[in-house]
Amino acid sequence: MSGTWQDRPMEFRRLTGALGAEVLGLDPAAPLDPTDTAEVYTALCRYSVLLLRAPDLTPEQHMALGRAMGEIEVHSFFPNLGSGYEHVTILDSADGGTASIWHTDETFLPHPPLGTITWAKEMPSYGGDTMWSSTTRAYDALSNHMKSYLEGLTAVHDFAALTELKARFGLATYERYGEEVLQGRRTTHLVVRAHPVTGRKGLFVNPTYTTHLVGLPPDESDLILGFLYRHMIKEQFTWRHCWRQGDLVLWDNRSTMHRVIPDFTERRLMHRVSVVGRPE
Ligand SMILES: O=C(O)CCC(=O)C(=O)O
């Protein structure tokens, strides 16, 4: 264990049986040395979601934290902080930026982000929690029959699937959304993928971007995906976080899905930095 903050060793306190740990003894606003970075990355892979406190985090510090983990992305369609800060995405409920449908980030890309670091800048006085589910725990709990059935299946993930969701659920449309749809961003991924670090198998489908399972009749694909989506969000695979201003959450995009609970009316403003996915 290393000790960069107030001479306390870094500690990880588990938050639920499924996923999530609070990180103690690390100031995420201070530059991370390689030992701390490696410890945080290993913990991220192990616990899937990490919670830290950073009440006064600046965009520079936020980007530096992301860069400690890898290359950081300019998000494909969400707005960002602008010149020099394009890597810091803004999710502002005042502009409809509330991601309330379960998803794994940008799975329409061949290499979706490996992780995301979100900072709560302004929170409503109640509501607006975020939930994460462990896709590895969900996989583990499937029957052996279902595991065999899913092995080797692939699924299509399509950015344009958002178009229907936007119409049905009244989600916000951003300036760059139309351009992105025209790019035809769509790819296939294995339904069951092994995590590149832990080797644990997890389910890699989500209700936002996955359209269908390749090679199956549409009704069978819909039935299986519907079953998996209900299964993946069972309470025992999830953690629900009630944010305070200044909370910072890192999630492993390879072993989780998440959603925001849209039960608030006051402004909810988040800054987020995502780390580009690597070929696995
Ligand atoms: O606002 C949040 O808590 C999470 C936002 C989200 O779903 C995302 O950044 O992909």
The ligand as an ORCA input file, in Angstrom:
! r2SCAN-3c Opt
* xyz 0 1
  O     -25.113     11.254    -14.256
  C     -24.781     10.148    -13.828
  O     -24.808      9.847    -12.643
  C     -24.319      9.094    -14.800
  C     -24.379      9.594    -16.185
  C     -24.231      8.532    -17.208
  O     -25.054      7.671    -17.334
  C     -23.073      8.535    -18.044
  O     -22.194      9.390    -17.867
  O     -22.979      7.649    -18.913
*
